[in-house]
Amino acid sequence: MIYLAASDVRSMLSNAQELEITVKGRQSGQSRRISVWFVYDAGRIYLLPVKGSDSEWYKNVQANRSVRISVAGKSANSVAKPLTDPRAVKQVIERFNRKYGEEEIQTWYQKLDAALELFVPSDREYNDLRDSDFER
């Protein structure tokens, strides 16, 4: 697996339609990979779980906020912030509607009560996250 500097990750995200996230299982502790739609905006990655707060991977992130993002075989570690405030979730939904189209979001997303914001570190902060416990 190739790890990129944060500036390279940001560049790749601006052109991608989906990315892969890896989260730790809250009970098993095993890594779980999921392909997801996302929005990249102002140094943050936003995710909407298809089943909202009922999505298993969202529950896993609530238990362990370390997330690996992968695009085109290249990865970076990140830290997730669950969003449940209705105004914050609405803003994420609006971003998804602009990127993917409101009809697509209404078709595929069953429950819109939660979202995630992922931190994209600066190049200086990146090295600390690269060596996080995800690799252990």
N, C-alpha and C positions, 0 to 999 in steps of 0.2 A: 504494500500500500504506500502511495506517495503522499507526503504531507506538504501542504502549501503554506506559504506566508499568507497572512490575513488579507493583504491587498490582492493577491492572486485569487483567493476564495471569493472576494467581493466581485472581482471581474467576471468570474465564471457564473456567479449567481445571477448577474444582470442579464445573461443570455439563456438561462435554463428555464424549463417549464415545470420540472419536478426535481426533487432531490431525494436522497435516501437518508433516513435518520437511523441511528442505532441507539437504543436505550437499554438500560439494565432492567430485567424483570424484577418486580417488587417482591416477589416471593421466591423465585428460583435463583435470582442473582445472575442469570444467564443473559447474554446479549441478544437483543431482538432487533432485526432490521425491517424497516417499513419504507416503502416509496410513498411520498406525499407531495401534494401541491403546496406551494409556498408563495409568499410575496416577500421580496427584498426591498426595503425602503429605509433610507437614512441610517445605514449601519446596523439595521436589525432585520432578522428573518421572522416572519409571522407564519404560524401554522394554524389551521382549523382542523380539529379532529372530526372525521366524518360522522361519528356518533356522539359528538360533543363530549361532555364529561363522563359518558358511559364507555368511551373508547378505552380499550385495555392499555394501549400505549400511552395515552394521556394519564391514566392512573399510575403507570410505571414512572412517568416523568414527575408526577407529584411526589413520589417516594424518593427518587434520585434525579436531581436536576441536571446531571452531566449527560450531554447528548453529543454524539458524533454526527457530523453532517458530511455527506459524500456526494460529489458531483463528478461525473465522468471518471470514476476510479480514483479521484483525489479527495482527501479528507482533511477535516479540521475538527477539533473539539470545541464545544461551546457549553454555555450554561443557559438553561431554560427558565423562564419566568411564567408560571401559569397565570392566565388572565380570566377572571370570572365576572368582573364588574361589567354590567350590561353596556355601558357607554364604550368601554375599551373593546369589548367583543364586537360591538357594532362597527367600530372603526376598522377592525380587522376584516370583517365581512365586506365592508365597502371597498377595501383594498382588493380583496379576492374578486369581487364583482367587476372591478375595473380591469383586472388582469385576465380573468377566465370567462367573464360574462355572467350576468345575474341568473340567466336560465340554467347554465351549467351548475352553478352553486346550488340552486334550488333543486335540481335533479339529483345531485350526488350527495349532498349533505343533509343528514336526517335530523340533526339536533344542533342548534347553534347557540349553545349556552356557555361555551368555553373556547379559549384560544391559547396559544403559546407565543411568547416573544423570546427569540433566541438572540443572545449577545454575540456579535461578531467582534472579536478582540482586535485591538490595534496590533501592528507588527511587534511592538515591544511586549505587549501582554501575551501574545500568541505562544511564545516559548514555554511559559508557565503552564498554560492549558495543554499544550502538546504532551507534556510529561505527566498529565493528570492520572488519576487512578484508573482511568478507562483502559489503560495499557496493561494493567496488572492483573 
